[in-house]
Amino acid sequence: MDKVFNSYGKYYDIIYADKNYEKECNFLEEIFQKYSKFETRSILDGGCGTGGHAIPLAKRGYEVTGIDLSKEMISIAKEKTSKNGTNVNFNVMDLRKLQLNKKFDAAICMFAVISYLTEDKGLIEALHNIRKHLKDSALLIFDFWYGPAVLTILPTSKMKAIEKEGVKVVRFAEPHLNASRRLCDVDYYFLVIKENLVQYEGKEKHTIRFYFPEEIKHHLEKSNFQLIRFCPFLELDGTPNERTWNVAAIAQAV
């Protein structure tokens, strides 16, 4: 977790230019409206990246604090807010060592942030720290790689090419599954092309953990959260199954 999204982070917004952050924020608001016991105004965005969720949420009127371990990504997020005039408090910080001296109405950890916590110790530290920064009855929402689906579908090699503002990024992903440890090492290799010339090539290894619902529920309860429900990501009324790779967990601070 500590060494990812370095050079990769510089091209993150191009690689995920097709990601529908507005739709995902609609999903978050649907959860707030259905399950929050009070009006949600302040949000802690853990693992905020380049502000993909934090910035649109701030534009919708929420008071957002975003934290991420990647200096590169936080720098990009700050640059984006300075350009569009959005007010978000971005910080380089580790969820496992979170210290903000503030309590929030809700916390989110989007785009498999929790799955980058590959050891129980790190997950427990993160959940405990998030809980300390939440008001009683506040919501915690996160998504993760769903173990039953990972072992059913199995990770496969993928190539993605996307172009934005004249810059094309081609990314190759080669996964290596370690089922006994519930981990998947993904070797990323990417090329950055502009005006038909390779401007940059880089490699990064991301180690991602897939979780089973019972262990998520256990760690939430140990961290003073009550699980409300699991659902397929972006399908609040759905039920996860062995084909649901990405699952959202909704919990309440108790």
C-alpha positions as CSV (number, residue, x, y, z in Angstrom):
1,M,0.0,0.0,0.0
2,D,2.8,2.4,0.9
3,K,4.5,2.3,-2.5
4,V,1.6,2.4,-5.0
5,F,0.1,5.2,-7.0
6,N,3.5,7.0,-7.4
7,S,4.2,7.4,-11.2
8,Y,0.8,5.6,-11.7
9,G,-0.9,8.4,-9.8
10,K,0.3,11.0,-12.4
11,Y,-1.8,9.3,-15.1
12,Y,-4.7,8.1,-12.9
13,D,-7.3,10.6,-14.2
14,I,-6.6,9.6,-17.8
15,I,-6.7,5.9,-17.0
16,Y,-10.1,6.3,-15.3
17,A,-11.5,9.1,-17.5
18,D,-14.4,6.7,-18.2
19,K,-15.3,6.2,-14.6
20,N,-18.7,7.7,-13.7
21,Y,-18.0,9.5,-10.4
22,E,-21.3,11.4,-10.5
23,K,-23.2,8.2,-10.6
24,E,-21.2,6.8,-7.7
25,C,-21.9,10.0,-5.7
26,N,-25.6,9.5,-6.5
27,F,-25.3,6.1,-5.0
28,L,-23.7,7.5,-1.9
29,E,-26.5,10.1,-1.5
30,E,-29.0,7.4,-1.9
31,I,-27.4,5.6,1.0
32,F,-27.3,8.8,3.1
33,Q,-31.0,9.4,2.5
34,K,-32.0,5.8,3.3
35,Y,-29.9,5.0,6.3
36,S,-28.5,8.1,8.0
37,K,-30.2,9.0,11.3
38,F,-29.4,12.7,10.8
39,E,-28.6,15.0,7.9
40,T,-25.2,14.2,6.4
41,R,-23.2,17.4,5.9
42,S,-19.5,16.5,6.7
43,I,-17.8,13.6,5.0
44,L,-14.4,12.0,5.5
45,D,-13.1,10.6,2.2
46,G,-10.5,8.0,3.1
47,G,-8.2,7.1,0.2
48,C,-9.6,10.0,-1.8
49,G,-7.1,9.7,-4.7
50,T,-7.2,12.7,-7.0
51,G,-10.6,13.8,-5.6
52,G,-12.9,11.9,-7.9
53,H,-15.6,11.6,-5.3
54,A,-14.6,14.4,-2.9
55,I,-14.8,17.2,-5.5
56,P,-18.3,16.4,-6.9
57,L,-19.6,15.8,-3.3
58,A,-18.2,19.3,-2.3
59,K,-19.9,20.8,-5.4
60,R,-23.2,19.3,-4.1
61,G,-22.8,21.2,-0.8
62,Y,-21.0,18.7,1.5
63,E,-18.1,19.7,3.7
64,V,-15.4,17.1,2.5
65,T,-12.0,16.2,4.0
66,G,-10.0,13.9,1.8
67,I,-7.0,11.9,2.8
68,D,-4.6,9.7,0.8
69,L,-1.2,8.2,1.3
70,S,-0.1,9.2,-2.2
71,K,1.6,12.7,-2.3
72,E,1.3,12.6,-6.0
73,M,-2.5,12.1,-6.0
74,I,-3.1,14.7,-3.3
75,S,-1.1,17.2,-5.2
76,I,-3.3,16.6,-8.3
77,A,-6.4,16.8,-6.2
78,K,-5.3,20.2,-4.8
79,E,-4.5,21.4,-8.2
80,K,-7.9,20.5,-9.5
81,T,-9.7,22.3,-6.7
82,S,-7.6,25.4,-7.2
83,K,-8.6,25.5,-10.8
84,N,-12.4,24.9,-10.3
85,G,-12.7,26.8,-7.0
86,T,-14.0,23.8,-5.1
87,N,-13.4,23.8,-1.3
88,V,-12.0,20.5,-0.1
89,N,-9.5,19.9,2.7
90,F,-7.0,17.4,1.2
91,N,-4.3,15.9,3.3
92,V,-1.5,13.3,2.8
93,M,-2.3,10.9,5.6
94,D,-2.5,7.1,6.3
95,L,-5.9,5.7,7.3
96,R,-4.0,3.5,9.7
97,K,-2.6,6.6,11.5
98,L,-5.5,9.0,11.0
99,Q,-5.3,12.2,13.2
100,L,-7.6,15.0,12.3
101,N,-9.2,16.1,15.6
102,K,-12.6,16.2,14.1
103,K,-15.7,14.1,13.9
104,F,-17.7,13.6,10.7
105,D,-21.3,12.8,9.8
106,A,-20.1,10.0,7.4
107,A,-17.0,8.3,6.0
108,I,-16.4,6.8,2.6
109,C,-13.6,4.6,1.3
110,M,-14.2,4.2,-2.4
111,F,-12.7,2.2,-5.3
112,A,-11.4,-0.8,-3.2
113,V,-9.4,1.3,-0.8
114,I,-10.2,-1.3,1.9
115,S,-8.8,-4.0,-0.3
116,Y,-5.5,-2.3,-0.4
117,L,-5.3,-3.0,3.4
118,T,-3.9,-6.5,2.9
119,E,-3.4,-7.5,6.6
120,D,-5.9,-7.8,9.4
121,K,-3.7,-5.5,11.6
122,G,-3.9,-2.7,9.0
123,L,-7.6,-3.1,8.5
124,I,-8.3,-3.0,12.2
125,E,-6.2,0.1,12.7
126,A,-8.0,1.8,9.8
127,L,-11.5,0.9,11.0
128,H,-10.7,2.0,14.6
129,N,-9.3,5.3,13.4
130,I,-12.2,6.0,11.2
131,R,-14.6,5.2,14.1
132,K,-12.8,7.7,16.3
133,H,-13.5,10.4,13.6
134,L,-17.2,9.7,13.3
135,K,-20.1,10.9,15.3
136,D,-22.3,8.2,17.0
137,S,-24.7,6.7,14.4
138,A,-22.6,8.1,11.5
139,L,-22.4,5.9,8.4
140,L,-19.3,4.2,7.0
141,I,-19.5,3.2,3.3
142,F,-16.8,1.3,1.4
143,D,-16.5,-1.2,-1.4
144,F,-14.2,-4.2,-1.7
145,W,-13.2,-7.2,-3.8
146,Y,-15.8,-9.8,-2.9
147,G,-14.1,-13.2,-2.1
148,P,-16.8,-15.5,-3.4
149,A,-16.7,-13.8,-6.8
150,V,-12.9,-13.5,-7.0
151,L,-12.6,-17.3,-6.5
152,T,-15.4,-18.0,-9.0
153,I,-14.5,-15.6,-11.8
154,L,-10.8,-15.5,-11.2
155,P,-8.6,-12.4,-12.1
156,T,-7.5,-12.3,-15.7
157,S,-5.0,-10.3,-17.8
158,K,-6.4,-7.1,-19.2
159,M,-5.4,-4.3,-21.5
160,K,-6.9,-0.8,-21.4
161,A,-6.3,2.1,-23.7
162,I,-7.8,5.5,-23.2
163,E,-7.1,9.0,-24.5
164,K,-7.8,12.4,-23.0
165,E,-6.7,15.8,-24.2
166,G,-4.3,14.4,-26.7
167,V,-2.6,12.0,-24.3
168,K,-3.1,8.3,-24.7
169,V,-2.4,5.8,-21.9
170,V,-2.2,2.1,-22.6
171,R,-2.2,-0.1,-19.5
172,F,-1.6,-3.8,-19.2
173,A,-2.6,-5.6,-16.0
174,E,-1.2,-9.0,-15.2
175,P,-2.8,-10.6,-12.0
176,H,-1.2,-13.3,-9.8
177,L,-3.7,-14.9,-7.5
178,N,-2.7,-16.3,-4.1
179,A,-5.9,-17.8,-2.9
180,S,-4.6,-19.2,0.3
181,R,-3.6,-15.7,1.5
182,R,-6.6,-14.1,-0.1
183,L,-4.3,-11.8,-2.1
184,C,-3.9,-10.8,-5.7
185,D,-0.7,-9.2,-7.0
186,V,-1.4,-7.1,-10.0
187,D,1.6,-6.1,-12.1
188,Y,0.7,-2.9,-14.1
189,Y,2.7,-1.8,-17.1
190,F,1.7,1.3,-18.8
191,L,2.7,3.5,-21.8
192,V,2.0,7.2,-22.1
193,I,1.8,8.3,-25.8
194,K,1.5,11.8,-27.1
195,E,1.8,12.8,-30.8
196,N,2.6,9.2,-31.6
197,L,5.7,9.2,-29.4
198,V,6.1,7.3,-26.1
199,Q,6.5,10.0,-23.5
200,Y,6.8,7.6,-20.5
201,E,6.6,3.9,-19.6
202,G,6.3,2.6,-16.1
203,K,5.6,-0.4,-13.9
204,E,3.9,-0.8,-10.5
205,K,2.8,-3.8,-8.5
206,H,-0.5,-3.4,-6.5
207,T,-1.3,-6.1,-3.9
208,I,-5.0,-6.3,-3.4
209,R,-6.9,-8.4,-0.8
210,F,-10.3,-9.9,-1.4
211,Y,-12.5,-10.2,1.6
212,F,-15.4,-12.5,2.6
213,P,-18.5,-11.0,4.2
214,E,-18.1,-12.8,7.5
215,E,-14.6,-11.3,8.1
216,I,-15.7,-7.8,7.1
217,K,-18.7,-8.1,9.5
218,H,-16.4,-9.4,12.3
219,H,-13.9,-6.5,12.0
220,L,-16.6,-3.9,11.8
221,E,-18.2,-5.2,15.0
222,K,-14.8,-5.3,16.7
223,S,-14.3,-1.6,15.7
224,N,-17.7,-0.4,17.1
225,F,-19.6,-0.5,13.9
226,Q,-22.9,-2.3,13.1
227,L,-23.2,-3.7,9.7
228,I,-26.4,-2.5,8.0
229,R,-26.0,-4.4,4.7
230,F,-23.9,-5.6,1.8
231,C,-25.0,-4.9,-1.7
232,P,-23.6,-5.0,-5.2
233,F,-21.7,-1.7,-5.8
234,L,-24.2,0.9,-7.2
235,E,-27.2,-1.5,-6.6
236,L,-28.5,-0.6,-3.2
237,D,-31.4,-3.0,-3.3
238,G,-29.4,-5.9,-4.8
239,T,-27.9,-9.0,-3.2
240,P,-24.3,-10.0,-3.8
241,N,-23.6,-13.4,-5.4
242,E,-20.6,-15.4,-6.8
243,R,-20.5,-13.1,-9.8
244,T,-20.5,-9.8,-7.9
245,W,-16.8,-8.7,-8.0
246,N,-17.3,-5.4,-6.3
247,V,-19.5,-5.2,-3.2
248,A,-20.4,-2.2,-1.0
249,A,-20.6,-2.4,2.7
250,I,-22.8,0.0,4.7
251,A,-22.2,0.2,8.4
252,Q,-23.2,2.5,11.3
253,A,-21.0,3.7,14.1
254,V,-22.2,2.5,17.5
